[in-house]
Amino acid sequence: MAPTPDNLRSIEKYRRAARGYDSTTGPTWSIRMRCIELLELHAGDTVLDVGCGTGLSFEPLLERIGRNGLLIAFEQSPEMHAQAAQRAQRLRAKGWRIELQRASAEEVELPAHPDAALFHYVHDILRTPQALANLLAQLPPGTRLAVAGMKYFPWWLAPLNLLAWLKNLPYNVHAHELNRPWALLEQHLQGFTWKPTQGGMGYIGRGRVKGVDR
């Protein structure tokens, strides 16, 4: 499958951002950890890291699933994937199980059925129906999901929405789609709930893939 125009634009954005990406994530680290906790992982689980970037979530996910668990991850940016691959290699050498692919969300083929999936700051994936359709088709009913990202401020802080857009622009093709950015994903979930973060400029949520819980 050839990359879509949006894929190519995203790859170019992350080509520019990749080298210094990890140094920019400090302000959202606590949100990352909260999102991982919402997955309620157990020893032996299989967990999917959607659009894993440089692999910053690898260690905290692996700590929760243990050496009998499996971490599946994918990333389409060559530069971000290269950093994630280095991190995965170091972790595999210590006995952790990681399956890492360089692929877009539209084309990735998962090697196993996850028990849980992390969607941490993957805005463009959330706003791309084809990407969600491919991913959700491979997640069994009852799969636990946690999601976090940026959104527009509530209406009484609307003048600040220019700031939200500008912060989103360097990383996301659909940078302007910040009004309920989880809306497409929510259609596939049951029991979805969310809370604001970052003074209203962000959100964190959880739910399960529709169907009978496993």
Secondary structure, 3 states (H helix, E strand, C coil): CCCCHHHHHHHHHHHHHCCCCHHHCHHHHHHHHHHHHHCCCCCCCEEEECCCCCCCCHHHHHHHHCCCCEEEEEECCHHHHHHHHHHHHHHHCCCCCEEEEECCCCCCCCCCCCCEEEEECCHHHHCCHHHHHHHHHCCCCCCEEEEEEECCCCHHHHHHHHHHHHHHCCCCCCCCCCCCCCHHHHCCEEEEEEEEEHHHCEEEEEEEECCCCC
